[in-house]
Amino acid sequence: MDHQFIAQQLRKPSGDFASKIAEKMNTGNKPLYDLTFKALQLNDGNRLLEIGFGNGIHFKELLSLKKELQLYGIDYSADMVKLATALNKKHIDSGKIVVTEGSSDQLPYENQSFDLVFCNMVIYFWENPGDHLNEIHRVLKPGGRFCTGMRTKESMLEFPFTKFGFNLYTVDEWTSLLAKNNFRVMNTLRSKTLNSMTLTKLFSLNRFRLRL
Ligand SMILES: C[S@@+](CC[C@H](N)C(=O)[O-])C[C@H]1O[C@@H](n2cnc3c(N)ncnc32)[C@H](O)[C@@H]1O
């Protein structure tokens, strides 16, 4: 299959191929979600936001991890929002899950709305990461945390489709970008079985601290 087409679909799944690419991502990225769920260190009643949820197949498992979680998801692919809505109808109808079509550089939420924000395999598509990180910072409560799950630059370069519009990062490059955007990196988890998959867990800085 054409690598450029795959790259476009991973960036924003759409059309006839959308459900197929979502299923492929579900299988390929399941180990990353397992790692993410551990790293989130959820508490009962947490309010959390996932950016770029794909078809949201993992939402049910996430909701089962603690009591009274409130889960929000935002994805700029209309087809992903549609699939996630169909797959999670019961929880969406009951109000436990709210999914919205939109982009992470213009989040439609009030300041200080979330205890946790996370995204997996999404940062490659941010042209101006500072715009997205600013928004994430804005919607986090003081002391809230942001987790990013990604494959590192070294492992992504093995995939030919990453030549087409992917912004790749080493762990050091990503963590220094976070630091420049008012996040303090708490730890980085790596899983060898995931071929250098990393997960960075962050605390937002106190909101009274001004950007340098
Ligand atoms: C490579 S897929 C990853 C899906 C899922 N997180 C996973 O790991 O399997 C990227 C997803 O992020 C969404 N996405 C990319 N950039 C986005 C943005 N700026 N705002 C919201 N969603 C975005 C895409 O539509 C797609 O669903």
The ligand as an ORCA input file, in Angstrom:
! r2SCAN-3c Opt
* xyz 0 1
  C      -2.003      7.596     14.860
  S      -3.649      7.819     15.441
  C      -3.525      7.190     17.132
  C      -4.849      6.700     17.679
  C      -4.770      6.137     19.096
  N      -4.413      7.143     20.037
  C      -3.770      5.011     19.157
  O      -2.687      5.189     19.739
  O      -4.058      3.932     18.615
  C      -3.754      9.574     15.696
  C      -5.135     10.011     16.143
  O      -5.048     11.339     16.620
  C      -5.991     12.172     15.954
  N      -5.385     13.510     15.913
  C      -4.225     13.878     15.300
  N      -3.969     15.170     15.524
  C      -4.969     15.641     16.296
  C      -5.270     16.912     16.853
  N      -4.492     17.976     16.639
  N      -6.377     17.056     17.631
  C      -7.205     15.986     17.828
  N      -6.982     14.758     17.303
  C      -5.870     14.583     16.555
  C      -6.227     11.487     14.614
  O      -7.471     11.827     14.033
  C      -6.156     10.015     15.018
  O      -7.386      9.525     15.505
*
